[in-house]
Amino acid sequence: MDQGTYPDYFSFYKIPEVIRQLPSSISEHIKFVLTLPERDFNENFPKESLSHIINTGPVPPQEGASLYLECDALFLPTLLECFSASYPEAMAMKKPILTSDLGFSRSICKNAALYFNPVDPVDIAEKITTLYHNHTLRNSLVMEGSKRLKEFDTAEERAIKYLKICESMIEQRA
């Protein structure tokens, strides 16, 4: 499949391959909700996968919570190592997390996520299937997410840390 405008680190384009790997017993129950601009979505997803994909387009921040309420889990396949607000948002909304098995995602989520190889559609489909069938696992991930969320700094605490970094840089230059 042509990756279109997406760089190599963007692995959402693997969703059609994941859909093909899902067992037929659950595939009709699985829908991927994306928030891509329509042009990007149309350029990167084949028509045959559209029965399993809902693209809402970009969602304004004030509507993010309602989107989480409509979903059963956060599915975040990525190869880009950076902090994503999606992880703590899903934890706050009490949603299990399925994400790439990478250092940054493990450092943020710890035991609050089910991890997969982001370039292996078979592994991804197996993890989705596991989460679909295992209510105990889903509940455990949500509980771990609630615990993990309490360990993150508040916005005020982060701001104070940033200010201290700035102050120390100013002092070093003086």
Sequence and secondary structure as in RCSB ss.txt:
>XXXX:A:sequence
MDQGTYPDYFSFYKIPEVIRQLPSSISEHIKFVLTLPERDFNENFPKESLSHIINTGPVPPQEGASLYLECDALF
LPTLLECFSASYPEAMAMKKPILTSDLGFSRSICKNAALYFNPVDPVDIAEKITTLYHNHTLRNSLVMEGSKRLK
EFDTAEERAIKYLKICESMIEQRA
>XXXX:A:secstr
   TT  TTB GGGHHHHHHHS HHHHTT  EEE   HHHHHHHS GGGGGGEEE     GGGHHHHHHH SSEE
E B   S  THHHHHHHTT  EEEE  HHHHHHHGGGEEEE TT HHHHHHHHHHHHH HHHHHHHHHHHHHHHT
TS  HHHHHHHHHHHHHHHHHHH 
